[in-house]
């Protein structure tokens, strides 16, 4: 008919909507379907081992188009200073900042670095067989030892100071292994310091748990003691990074933690105890990122609502909860794809975005190119939409981009946050209608827009909130700015890209 296209399938798509045709939405997009909404709030993990010789500017632009707002970079590769490696990180951060993407240092303590492991055999963690704890790719260090802790803390401080990070992610900060105490070859911590502390408290060496003392009561004593060590270690490292934040006040903090509420076996397997960690949200500002447990992947996207419900019951800080989706090849027999892709991936991302304030994906290199264009739509959380005159009325749980060509008004007022194809609106119920271009435009903002208006032909005012510093990209250069009415320093990350302070602020930017 010249006004669209029809895609006809001779068979139903499957019980969950993707079993037979996982790429049905991509086929519709090829026929001209335009997703009506897009989110730019997704986080993604990044390991340079998979991207060591790529065009970073090209990839940063691709990540931005996929709705990725922050990259969590495997920082153990860069723990020690190295001229070539350091230059790579600086180029990566510059490319991401230019596109409006934040960059976090992703740490995997007690793994520190290959070199640290090699140079400090005296501080290596031990398994239940008293072997060095080199488990899978992680080489674990004994952070209970005070000399080791001080050395690692100093190294982490230098790592954070050496680069222009926007945040730090403390990931998987607990003990091994998933098989628990029944496998002494992988069970930690069994270093001399932990054994001495436990012996002083309980009167026996925990090594006896693998020999003659195998009763349940003795095991329970050590497993509970081990959980208390994890709690102390997590609290200690958050305090350490708070000290770093005193000299870098815009630094955001994240704690990535495997789920132990939906899969309670994690309590004894690795010492995880969310109920003891979440109260720290009352004292410290950080995001608690729940790692999606592989043991419940078979339950489908519905699991995210159930997981979220259990965590909301433990804290009032719902806005600081996030979920980490593992997009990797699955060990289960699955159909039709070995890893999550197409409609299955979009269902997972959307269910997660509805249930949690933040969604992260492990990892960016595992996302298939065919999925990138529709990922921002899947990550949006729009609750309803209605026609309203010559515009639309949108109800959204969080800030979202609305597909819209040209200038727009929001709630009847001229609105400067648009890029020509998308109008960026705050959370809540808002009406988007046609408008006229007038003055500078905010093309995108890495932060929660709460209000925006053009203040004259050369000024723009934006109210925003961000757990880290925010990045604003305009359509023209910024020559001066005021933060909450006070003149501030213009920090550029590109010709039209400005770095803004962490927190909730009203910023006025004067443009050329």
C-alpha positions as CSV (number, residue, x, y, z in Angstrom):
1,X,0.0,0.0,0.0
2,X,3.0,2.3,0.1
3,X,2.5,3.1,3.7
4,X,4.1,0.1,5.6
5,X,4.7,-3.6,5.5
6,X,3.3,-6.8,6.8
7,X,5.4,-9.7,8.1
8,X,3.4,-13.0,8.0
9,X,4.5,-16.1,9.9
10,X,2.9,-19.4,9.1
11,X,3.6,-20.8,12.5
12,X,3.3,-19.4,16.0
13,X,6.5,-18.0,17.5
14,X,6.6,-20.4,20.5
15,X,5.3,-20.5,24.0
16,X,7.6,-17.7,25.2
17,X,7.5,-15.8,22.0
18,X,10.9,-16.5,20.6
19,X,11.5,-20.3,20.3
20,X,10.9,-20.5,16.6
21,X,11.7,-17.0,15.4
22,X,14.2,-15.3,17.8
23,X,14.9,-12.5,15.4
24,X,11.3,-11.6,14.5
25,X,11.7,-8.1,15.9
26,X,14.8,-7.5,13.9
27,X,12.9,-8.6,10.8
28,X,10.2,-6.1,11.6
29,X,12.9,-3.4,12.0
30,X,14.3,-4.3,8.6
31,X,10.8,-3.6,7.2
32,X,10.7,-0.1,8.7
33,X,9.5,-0.6,12.3
34,X,10.8,2.3,14.5
35,X,10.9,1.6,18.3
36,X,8.8,4.3,19.9
37,X,11.0,4.6,23.1
38,X,14.7,4.3,24.0
39,X,16.6,4.1,27.3
40,X,20.1,5.3,27.7
41,X,20.6,3.9,31.2
42,X,22.2,0.5,30.6
43,X,25.6,-0.4,32.1
44,X,28.0,-2.9,30.4
45,X,31.1,-4.7,31.6
46,X,34.2,-4.4,29.4
47,X,37.4,-6.6,29.3
48,X,40.2,-5.2,27.2
49,X,41.4,-8.7,26.5
50,X,38.5,-8.9,24.0
51,X,39.0,-5.4,22.5
52,X,42.8,-4.7,22.6
53,X,43.2,-3.6,19.0
54,X,39.9,-1.9,18.1
55,X,39.0,1.6,17.1
56,X,37.9,3.0,20.5
57,X,36.1,6.0,19.0
58,X,34.0,3.7,16.7
59,X,33.1,1.4,19.6
60,X,32.2,4.2,22.0
61,X,29.8,5.6,19.4
62,X,28.3,2.1,18.9
63,X,27.9,1.6,22.7
64,X,26.2,4.9,23.0
65,X,23.7,4.0,20.2
66,X,23.0,0.8,22.0
67,X,21.9,2.8,25.1
68,X,25.0,2.1,27.2
69,X,25.5,4.9,29.7
70,X,28.5,3.4,31.6
71,X,31.3,1.0,30.9
72,X,32.8,-1.0,33.8
73,X,36.4,-1.7,32.7
74,X,38.4,-4.7,34.0
75,X,40.9,-2.7,36.0
76,X,43.1,-5.5,37.2
77,X,44.8,-5.5,33.8
78,X,46.0,-1.9,34.6
79,X,46.7,-2.2,38.4
80,X,50.5,-1.5,37.8
81,X,51.5,1.5,35.8
82,X,52.6,0.7,32.2
83,X,53.0,3.4,29.6
84,X,51.3,1.5,26.7
85,X,48.5,0.1,28.8
86,X,47.9,3.4,30.5
87,X,47.6,5.1,27.2
88,X,45.0,2.6,26.1
89,X,42.9,3.3,29.2
90,X,43.2,7.1,28.7
91,X,42.1,6.8,25.1
92,X,39.2,4.6,26.1
93,X,38.0,7.0,28.8
94,X,38.4,10.0,26.4
95,X,36.4,8.2,23.7
96,X,33.6,7.2,26.1
97,X,33.4,10.7,27.7
98,X,33.2,12.3,24.3
99,X,30.1,10.1,23.6
100,X,28.6,10.8,27.0
101,X,29.5,7.4,28.5
102,X,30.8,7.0,32.0
103,X,33.8,4.7,32.8
104,X,34.1,2.7,36.0
105,X,37.1,0.8,37.4
106,X,35.9,-2.8,37.8
107,X,37.8,-4.6,40.5
108,X,37.7,-8.3,41.3
109,X,39.3,-8.5,44.8
110,X,40.7,-10.7,46.3
111,X,42.2,-11.0,42.8
112,X,44.6,-8.1,42.4
113,X,46.7,-8.6,39.3
114,X,49.0,-11.2,37.7
115,X,52.1,-9.3,38.7
116,X,51.0,-8.8,42.3
117,X,50.4,-12.6,42.6
118,X,53.8,-13.3,41.1
119,X,55.6,-10.9,43.4
120,X,53.9,-11.8,46.7
121,X,53.7,-15.5,47.2
122,X,53.7,-14.9,51.0
123,X,50.3,-13.3,50.7
124,X,48.6,-15.8,48.5
125,X,45.3,-17.2,49.7
126,X,45.1,-20.9,50.5
127,X,42.5,-23.6,49.8
128,X,41.4,-26.3,52.2
129,X,44.3,-28.4,50.8
130,X,46.8,-25.6,51.7
131,X,47.4,-25.0,48.0
132,X,47.7,-21.5,46.5
133,X,44.2,-20.4,45.6
134,X,44.4,-20.0,41.8
135,X,40.8,-20.8,41.0
136,X,39.7,-20.5,37.4
137,X,41.1,-17.2,36.2
138,X,41.2,-15.5,39.6
139,X,44.4,-15.6,41.7
140,X,43.2,-14.8,45.2
141,X,45.2,-12.9,47.8
142,X,44.9,-12.9,51.6
143,X,43.3,-9.6,52.4
144,X,42.9,-10.6,56.0
145,X,46.6,-10.1,56.4
146,X,47.1,-6.5,57.3
147,X,50.4,-6.0,55.3
148,X,48.7,-7.4,52.2
149,X,45.6,-5.2,52.8
150,X,47.7,-2.0,53.1
151,X,49.7,-2.8,50.0
152,X,46.5,-3.5,47.9
153,X,44.7,-0.5,49.3
154,X,47.7,1.7,48.3
155,X,47.7,0.1,44.9
156,X,44.0,0.6,44.4
157,X,44.3,4.2,45.4
158,X,47.0,4.8,42.9
159,X,45.0,3.0,40.2
160,X,42.0,5.3,40.9
161,X,44.1,8.4,40.9
162,X,46.0,7.5,37.7
163,X,43.0,7.7,35.5
164,X,39.9,9.9,35.1
165,X,37.4,7.2,36.3
166,X,33.8,8.1,37.1
167,X,33.4,5.3,39.6
168,X,34.7,2.1,41.1
169,X,32.9,-1.3,41.1
170,X,33.8,-3.8,43.8
171,X,32.7,-7.0,42.3
172,X,32.4,-10.5,43.8
173,X,34.2,-9.5,47.0
174,X,33.8,-12.8,48.9
175,X,35.3,-16.3,49.1
176,X,35.4,-19.4,46.9
177,X,33.9,-21.8,46.0
178,X,30.5,-22.4,44.6
179,X,30.8,-26.1,45.6
180,X,31.3,-25.0,49.2
181,X,33.0,-26.8,52.0
182,X,32.5,-30.3,50.4
183,X,35.3,-29.5,48.0
184,X,38.5,-28.5,50.0
185,X,40.5,-28.1,46.8
186,X,38.5,-24.9,46.0
187,X,37.4,-23.8,49.4
188,X,38.8,-20.6,50.9
189,X,40.0,-18.9,53.1
190,X,42.4,-21.2,54.7
191,X,45.4,-18.9,55.1
192,X,47.4,-18.8,58.3
193,X,45.7,-15.5,59.5
194,X,42.2,-16.8,59.2
195,X,43.0,-20.1,60.7
196,X,44.7,-18.3,63.7
197,X,41.7,-16.0,64.2
198,X,39.2,-18.9,64.1
199,X,41.4,-21.0,66.4
200,X,41.5,-18.2,69.0
201,X,37.7,-17.9,68.8
202,X,36.6,-21.5,68.6
203,X,39.5,-23.6,69.9
204,X,40.3,-25.7,66.9
205,X,42.0,-25.4,63.5
206,X,39.5,-25.2,60.7
207,X,41.7,-27.6,58.7
208,X,40.2,-30.3,61.0
209,X,36.9,-29.8,59.2
210,X,38.4,-31.7,56.2
211,X,39.9,-34.5,58.4
212,X,38.4,-35.8,61.6
213,X,36.0,-32.9,62.6
214,X,33.3,-33.3,59.9
215,X,30.2,-32.9,62.2
216,X,27.6,-30.3,61.2
217,X,28.0,-28.2,64.3
218,X,31.7,-27.6,63.7
219,X,31.1,-26.8,60.1
220,X,28.4,-24.3,61.0
221,X,30.8,-22.6,63.4
222,X,33.3,-21.9,60.6
223,X,30.8,-21.1,57.9
224,X,29.2,-18.5,60.1
225,X,32.6,-17.1,61.0
226,X,33.5,-17.0,57.2
227,X,30.3,-15.0,56.5
228,X,31.3,-12.5,59.2
229,X,34.7,-12.2,57.5
230,X,33.0,-11.4,54.2
231,X,30.9,-8.7,55.8
232,X,33.9,-7.1,57.4
233,X,35.9,-7.2,54.2
234,X,33.1,-5.6,52.2
235,X,32.6,-2.9,54.8
236,X,36.3,-2.3,55.0
237,X,36.7,-1.8,51.3
238,X,33.8,0.5,51.0
239,X,35.3,2.6,53.8
240,X,38.6,2.6,51.9
241,X,37.0,3.9,48.7
242,X,35.1,6.5,50.8
243,X,38.6,7.8,51.7
244,X,39.5,7.9,48.0
245,X,36.2,9.8,47.3
246,X,37.4,12.5,49.7
247,X,39.9,13.6,47.1
248,X,37.7,12.6,44.1
249,X,34.2,13.7,45.3
250,X,32.4,12.9,42.0
251,X,33.4,9.2,42.2
252,X,30.5,6.7,42.2
253,X,30.7,3.4,44.0
254,X,29.1,0.0,43.0
255,X,29.1,-3.3,44.9
256,X,28.4,-6.3,42.6
257,X,27.2,-9.2,44.7
258,X,25.9,-12.6,43.7
259,X,22.2,-13.2,44.6
260,X,21.9,-15.1,47.9
261,X,18.2,-14.4,48.6
262,X,16.7,-16.2,45.6
263,X,19.5,-18.8,45.7
264,X,20.2,-19.1,49.5
265,X,22.9,-21.8,48.9
266,X,25.3,-18.9,48.3
267,X,25.4,-18.2,52.0
268,X,27.5,-21.2,52.8
269,X,29.1,-21.7,49.3
270,X,30.9,-18.3,49.1
271,X,30.1,-16.5,52.4
272,X,27.6,-14.1,50.7
273,X,25.1,-12.5,53.1
274,X,23.1,-9.7,51.5
275,X,21.0,-9.0,54.6
276,X,24.2,-7.9,56.4
277,X,25.5,-5.8,53.5
278,X,22.4,-3.8,52.5
279,X,22.2,-1.8,55.7
280,X,25.4,-0.1,54.5
281,X,23.3,1.7,51.9
282,X,21.9,3.8,54.8
283,X,25.5,5.1,55.5
284,X,27.2,5.1,52.1
285,X,26.0,6.1,48.7
286,X,26.5,3.2,46.3
287,X,24.7,1.0,43.9
288,X,24.1,-2.6,45.0
289,X,24.2,-4.7,41.8
290,X,22.7,-8.2,42.1
291,X,24.5,-10.7,40.0
292,X,21.9,-12.9,38.2
293,X,22.6,-16.4,39.5
294,X,23.2,-19.1,36.7
295,X,21.3,-21.6,38.9
296,X,18.0,-19.9,38.1
297,X,18.5,-18.9,34.5
298,X,16.0,-21.6,33.4
299,X,13.2,-19.6,35.2
300,X,13.0,-17.0,32.4
301,X,12.6,-13.2,32.7
302,X,9.9,-13.6,35.4
303,X,12.6,-14.3,37.9
304,X,13.7,-10.6,38.0
305,X,10.4,-9.5,39.6
306,X,10.8,-12.3,42.2
307,X,14.5,-11.4,42.9
308,X,13.7,-7.7,43.2
309,X,10.9,-8.4,45.7
310,X,13.2,-10.1,48.0
311,X,15.8,-7.3,48.0
312,X,13.2,-4.5,48.4
313,X,12.1,-6.3,51.6
314,X,15.7,-5.8,53.0
315,X,16.2,-2.1,52.2
316,X,14.3,1.1,51.7
317,X,16.9,2.2,49.1
318,X,15.1,0.7,46.2
319,X,16.6,3.3,43.8
320,X,20.1,2.0,44.6
321,X,19.4,-1.6,43.6
322,X,20.5,-3.0,40.2
323,X,20.7,-6.3,38.4
324,X,23.5,-7.8,36.4
325,X,22.4,-9.9,33.4
326,X,25.0,-12.5,32.2
327,X,24.8,-12.7,28.5
328,X,27.0,-15.7,27.9
329,X,26.9,-19.2,26.5
330,X,24.8,-21.3,28.8
331,X,25.8,-24.7,30.1
332,X,22.2,-25.9,30.0
333,X,20.6,-27.5,26.9
334,X,18.7,-24.6,25.4
335,X,16.7,-23.8,22.3
336,X,17.0,-22.2,19.9
337,X,20.2,-20.3,20.7
338,X,23.1,-21.1,23.0
339,X,23.3,-17.6,24.4
340,X,20.6,-15.0,25.0
341,X,19.8,-13.0,21.8
342,X,16.9,-11.6,19.9
343,X,13.5,-11.6,21.6
344,X,14.7,-13.7,24.5
345,X,17.4,-11.1,25.3
346,X,14.9,-8.2,24.9
347,X,12.5,-9.9,27.3
348,X,15.2,-10.4,29.9
349,X,16.4,-6.8,29.6
350,X,12.9,-5.3,29.7
351,X,11.8,-7.5,32.7
352,X,15.0,-6.4,34.5
353,X,14.5,-2.7,33.7
354,X,10.9,-2.9,35.1
355,X,12.0,-4.6,38.3
356,X,15.3,-2.7,39.1
357,X,16.5,0.9,38.9
358,X,19.6,-0.1,37.1
359,X,20.4,-2.9,34.6
360,X,24.0,-4.0,33.7
361,X,25.0,-6.5,31.1
362,X,28.0,-8.9,31.3
363,X,29.5,-8.2,28.9
364,X,29.6,-5.8,26.0
365,X,31.6,-8.1,23.8
366,X,29.0,-10.9,24.1
367,X,26.2,-8.7,22.8
368,X,25.6,-9.7,19.2
369,X,25.5,-6.9,16.5
370,X,22.0,-7.9,15.5
371,X,20.7,-7.0,19.0
372,X,22.3,-3.6,19.5
373,X,19.7,-1.4,17.6
374,X,16.7,-2.6,19.6
375,X,18.5,-2.9,23.0
376,X,17.6,0.7,24.1
377,X,13.9,0.0,23.4
378,X,14.0,-3.2,25.5
379,X,15.6,-1.3,28.4
380,X,12.9,1.4,28.5
381,X,10.2,1.3,31.3
382,X,7.2,3.1,29.8
383,X,4.0,2.2,31.7
384,X,1.5,3.7,29.2
385,X,1.0,6.0,26.3
386,X,-2.1,7.8,24.9
387,X,-2.7,10.2,21.9
388,X,-3.1,13.8,23.0
389,X,-4.1,16.1,20.3
390,X,-1.3,16.3,17.8
391,X,1.1,14.8,20.4
392,X,1.3,11.9,22.8
393,X,1.0,11.5,26.6
394,X,3.7,9.2,28.0
395,X,3.8,7.6,31.5
396,X,7.3,6.5,32.3
397,X,8.9,5.1,35.4
398,X,12.3,6.5,34.6
399,X,13.6,9.1,32.2
400,X,13.2,7.9,28.6
401,X,13.7,9.0,25.0
402,X,10.6,9.3,22.8
403,X,11.0,8.8,19.1
404,X,10.2,12.3,17.7
405,X,11.3,14.1,14.6
406,X,12.2,17.8,15.1
407,X,11.6,20.2,17.9
408,X,9.1,19.5,20.6
409,X,7.2,20.9,23.6
410,X,6.8,19.0,26.9
411,X,3.7,19.7,28.9
412,X,3.1,22.7,26.7
413,X,6.4,24.3,27.2
414,X,9.3,24.6,24.7
415,X,11.7,21.7,25.4
416,X,15.4,21.9,24.6
417,X,16.4,18.2,25.3
418,X,16.1,16.6,21.8
419,X,18.5,15.5,19.1
420,X,16.4,15.5,16.0
421,X,15.1,11.9,16.3
422,X,14.5,11.6,20.1
423,X,13.0,13.8,22.8
424,X,14.4,13.1,26.3
425,X,11.8,13.4,29.0
426,X,11.9,12.9,32.8
427,X,10.2,10.2,34.8
428,X,6.5,10.7,35.3
429,X,3.5,11.6,33.1
430,X,4.4,14.1,30.3
431,X,2.8,15.2,27.1
432,X,5.1,15.6,24.1
433,X,3.9,17.8,21.2
434,X,5.3,19.6,18.2
435,X,7.4,22.7,18.9
436,X,9.8,25.2,17.2
437,X,13.6,25.1,17.4
438,X,14.9,28.0,19.4
439,X,18.2,28.3,21.2
440,X,20.7,25.6,22.3
441,X,19.8,22.0,22.5
442,X,20.8,19.3,25.0
443,X,21.4,16.3,22.7
444,X,21.9,13.9,25.6
445,X,22.6,13.8,29.3
446,X,24.2,11.0,31.3
447,X,22.1,11.5,34.4
448,X,18.4,11.8,35.3
449,X,16.8,14.8,33.7
450,X,14.3,16.4,36.0
451,X,13.7,19.6,34.2
452,X,15.0,21.6,31.2
453,X,14.3,24.9,29.5
454,X,15.9,27.3,27.1
455,X,16.8,30.5,28.9
456,X,17.2,32.9,26.1
457,X,18.7,32.2,22.7
458,X,22.2,31.3,24.0
459,X,21.4,29.7,27.5
460,X,20.0,26.4,28.6
461,X,18.9,25.4,32.1
462,X,18.9,21.7,33.2
463,X,18.0,20.2,36.5
464,X,19.4,16.7,36.9
465,X,20.4,14.0,39.4
466,X,23.4,11.6,39.1
467,X,25.1,9.2,41.4
468,X,28.4,10.0,39.6
469,X,29.3,13.1,37.7
470,X,27.1,13.7,34.7
471,X,28.0,14.3,31.1
472,X,26.1,16.7,29.0
473,X,26.4,16.8,25.2
474,X,25.0,20.0,23.5
475,X,24.7,21.0,19.9
476,X,27.2,23.9,20.3
477,X,30.2,24.8,22.5
478,X,29.6,25.9,26.1
479,X,31.6,29.0,27.2
480,X,30.4,29.3,30.8
481,X,28.2,27.6,33.4
482,X,26.6,28.1,36.8
483,X,25.9,25.2,39.2
484,X,23.1,26.1,41.6
485,X,23.6,29.7,40.8
486,X,27.4,29.7,41.5
487,X,29.9,30.1,38.6
488,X,31.6,26.8,37.9
489,X,34.6,25.6,35.9
490,X,33.8,24.4,32.4
491,X,35.4,20.9,32.1
492,X,35.2,19.7,28.5
493,X,35.4,16.1,27.3
494,X,34.8,17.1,23.7
495,X,34.0,20.3,21.7
496,X,30.4,20.3,22.9
497,X,30.7,17.8,25.8
498,X,30.7,19.1,29.4
499,X,31.4,17.2,32.7
500,X,29.0,18.1,35.5
501,X,29.3,17.4,39.2
502,X,27.7,14.5,41.0
503,X,24.5,14.9,42.9
504,X,21.3,16.9,42.3
505,X,21.9,20.3,40.6
506,X,20.4,23.1,38.5
507,X,23.0,23.9,35.9
508,X,22.8,26.9,33.5
509,X,25.0,26.7,30.5
510,X,25.8,29.7,28.3
511,X,26.7,28.7,24.7
512,X,28.4,30.4,21.8
